[in-house]
Amino acid sequence: MRGSFATRVAVVAGVSLVVLGAALLVVLHLLPGAGGVDPVDNVLSDYARQSDGWVFRSALVITAAGSAALWLVLADGRVLSGRLVTVVMTVWVGSLVGVAAFTNDPLGVSRSVHGSLHLLSTIVACLCLPVVGLATGWRHRRHDTWARLAGSTIWLAFAKIALLLLAVYVLVYNDFADGKDHTGTGFGLVERGMVAVDIGALIVFGVWAWRITGRARGAADAVPPPHRAETGSPG
């Protein structure tokens, strides 16, 4: 499969879908129906309850599809391999769909079933790519060809972990400051930073996948044609 036309199409499709999903998330902030959602304090999921909520849900499903396409190429190229990475990437794709499928609860409203499922999907999604990035980057960190890309995934994983810790701090600070269970000051900005890091990690995986196809194609071109035995009786 590696180096084939279908594989290159899958890489282009995967990267394009990830970029499209990210673009839709940016567009969300500009739509008329986004009024009342503060990008500094409110989370992206709050857009799902607005009149243009379908854009938010579409962005997540599109990103999940792009992630799956890149994952298949990288798994075939033995970059994203191993039981842990396979399970976590499966959970990543599923959790994105879960965030899109279940709407979060408004602030001050008792937790509902769909709100709880949304929260669980969100927490799981936040943890997936750092695990994949660290596992994959560490495995290939000394590879002659993949060392630089491996280093990028490791740094992005650490950046995501740092933002996760910052998000926990903001949540705890707001709970103690206001005595209420809500996100509050600055959390929306931190969440958007985490999303940006995740998109960056997927783009790195896209570059990695494309280089795999080029490397396999180059190796195939370098293989000499099979020797044909001459037929006929000797002179």
Buried (B, 14 or more C-beta within 10 A) or exposed (E): EBBBEEBBEBBBBBBBBBBBBBEBBEBBEEBEBBEEBEBEBBBBBBBBBBEBBEBBBBBBBBBBBBBBBBBBBBBBBEBBBEEEBBEBBEBBBBBBBBBBBBBBBEEEEEEEEEBEBBBBBBEBBBBBBBBBBBBBBEBBBEEEEBEEBBBBBBBBBBBBBBBBEBBEEBBEBBBEEEEEEEBBBBBBBBBBBBBBBBBBBBBBBBBBBBBBBEBBBEEEEEEEEEEEEEEEEEE
